[in-house]
Amino acid sequence: MKLLIIFSSMEEAKYFIEWLITGKEIPSELQSLGIMAPYQLFSYEIEGINIDVVIAGETNFETSFHTTSILRQKRYHLALQIGTATSNDDKIAIGDLVNVINDKPLDISIIENNTKSNAYDCNLLNLESYPHQMGGFVNKTNAYFNVFLDVKKVAGASMNELYLNDIKKQNELKSNAQVHIHCLNGIGFSYSCLYLKQSFYQLRIIINNRTDNKVDKTYALQKASTELIEIIKKIS
């Protein structure tokens, strides 16, 4: 099996990389892309899976560029994005791992006469146009997760700002945009995969807890790392 995994930073990839490098390093077709610092490439075989891990950057434009460049060069049985996110939902707690099945581009909007219009209302995007599916950037690569893995499915939003411990803003997002979580760069990954017809999952690790208004990225990454590795083994 050939698997691509996109992380935003080495901080987020750290625990996964520690497991990955216990495998066998292998040549990668992606070396020809000349991925330069601060972006990084790791190619290993482990548990019978050939895995390319790419540190692609925190922003949507970095994520979109690297994901598209990679998928133009090489195709995979499955592509994953694994990153952090903020919860807008009381039922999603710090350290939870969630599967984004609908991604909304809330970082695109126009404000005119003190009125804010999203990308669809002001005709910057068309819900009927490719690669929209079922009225949004909806991931249909979910049969296995639905049947075999107990990972909560959520709607997510990509934004230029994270409201880490701002309960009021989180509630507004849940109510107005109907999203369970928000992050910085999900749409850059999911749009590229949808457009190029690459099967994918976008998995998010929640770094905030709405019950006590706490943010703890280190704890969240540590808690989710074991579950994440087990998922990789199962989906192979």
N, C-alpha and C positions, 0 to 999 in steps of 0.2 A: 504494500500500500504506500502511495505517495501522499504526504501530508504537508501542507503549508500552515505555519502558525505565525501570525502577526502580533507583535507586542509593541506598545508605545515606547517603553523605556527599559533599560536594564534593571531598574528597580522593580518593575512589575514582572520581569522575566526571571529574576534571580533564582527563585526556588525551583522553577521548572528547568532552567539551564543546569542547575546542580544535579538534577536527575538525568537530564539528557546526555551530559558528557560522560556518564558512566557507560554509555554505549560506544559504538565504533564510529569514528569520524570518517566521512565519505566525501568524494568529490561532488561538487554541485554545479549544475548547469548555470546557476545564478552568479557564479564567480565572474562570468563575462560581463555582468552588469556593472561591475566596478563599484559596489556599494561602499561608500566612504563614511568615515567618522563624522558625526556621532552615530550614524546608522551602522548596524552590524548584521553579519550573516553567520549562522551556525548550521552545519549540515551533518546529521548523524543518523546511523541506523541503530534502533533500539526496540526490543520486543517485536522484532520482525517488521518494523515500520521505518520507511525512509522519511525523515523529517527535516524540512528546511524551516528554521526559525529566523525571522527577520525583525530587527528592531527598527521600526519604521517612523518613529516620531510621534509627538503628542497632538499635532494639529490635523485638521481634516485635509489640508492641501498636501502635507507630507504623506499621510496615510494613503490618500488617493493616488498620488504619483507613484509611490513604491508598489502598491498593490497592483496597479495597472501595468507597470513595467514588468513586474514578475510574471503576471498571468499572460502577457504577450510573449514572454520567453518560454514559459513552461506551464503545463496544465497538471492538475492534481486530482486525486480521487476526492479530496476534501480540503477546503481552506477554512481556517479558524482565525478569528480575531479574539484575543483574550486581553481584556483591559479592565480598568476600574470604572465605577459609576457612582452616582448619588441617587439615593432612593427618595421617591416622592410618595411612597406607600407604606403605611404602618405595618403591613404584613411582610415587608422585605427588610431584613435587618443586616447589620454590619457582618461581613464575612460570608453572606449568602452568595451563591453562584446562580445567575439567571441567564436565560436564553432569549435574546431579542429576536422576536419574529416579525415585528413591524417597526420600521425606523422612520422617524419624521424629521425633516430638515428645518428645525425651528430657528436655526441661525440665519435664515434668509427671510427678510421682511422689509416692508417699506412703511415709513411713517409720514403721513401727510395730514395737515390740519389736526394734529394731535391724535390722529387715529392710526393704529397699527394694523397693517394687512399682512397676512402670511404669504408665502410664495405661491400658494394656490389661488387665494382670493385676488391677488393682483396679477394673475396670469403669467407669472414667471415660470411656473411649472404646471403641467397638465396631467391630471390623474389618469387620463385615458392613454397617455403616450408611453412608449417603451422607455425604460424598463419597469414602469409601474405595473404592479400586479394586484388585483383585488382591491383597488382604491388606495394604493400606497406602495412604499418600498417593502413589500411583504416577502419574507423568506419561506419558500415552500419546501426547503430541504429539511423537513422536520419529522418524517415518518419514524426514523429510528429513535429519536429523542422522545417522541410521543409515546412509543410503545415500551421501550426498554429502560429509559433513564428518567429518574425523578428530578428533573431540572425545571424550575418554574419558568413558564413562558410569559414574556412581558412585551409591552410596547415601550419603545425608547425614543428619546429625542437627542439629536446632535445640536450642540449649542456652543457659543463662544465663551460662555460663562458657566461656572459650576456654583450652584447655591448649596455649599457643603453643609452648613448648619442653619440655614435660613428657612425655617418651617413655613413661614408665610409664602415665600416664593415657590417652595416645593408644592404646597397645597394648590397654588394658582396653576402650576404646570399640570398637576393631576386633573384639576377641574376643567381648565380651559382647553388644554391640548390632549387630555386623556392619555397621558403617558405615566408609566409606573416608575421610570428611572430617567436620568439624563446624563450625558457624557460629552466629551469634547470631539470625538473623531469617528463615531460609528458609521455615519453615512458615507464617509470617504471610502470605507471598506465595503460596506454592503452594496453601494451603488456600483462600484467597480465589478464586484462579483456578479451582480444581477445583469449588468450590461454585457459582460463577457460570458454569461451562462456557465459560471463556475459554481458548483455545489459548495455551500458554506454554512457555517454557524458563527454568530457573533455572541460570545459569552462574556458576561460582565460580572466582576466581583464588587460587591457593595462595600463602600468604605465609610458610610455614616450610619448612625443609629438614631432614628427619629424619637425613640422613647426617652432618651436622656440627652439628645442633642450633641452626641459625641461623634468625633471623627477620628478614626485610627486606621490608617492605610497599612501600616506594618502588620498589625494584628489580622486585618482582613486578608492580606496576601498569604500570611502563614496559614490561616484557617482553611482557605480555599485550595491551597496548593496540592494537598493530598487528594482531595476530591477530583481536582483537575487531572492529575496524573492517572487516576483510575478510569476517568472518562476516556482519556486518550487510548488506554489499553483496550477498553470495551468497544470503542467505535472502529477499531482496526479489525 
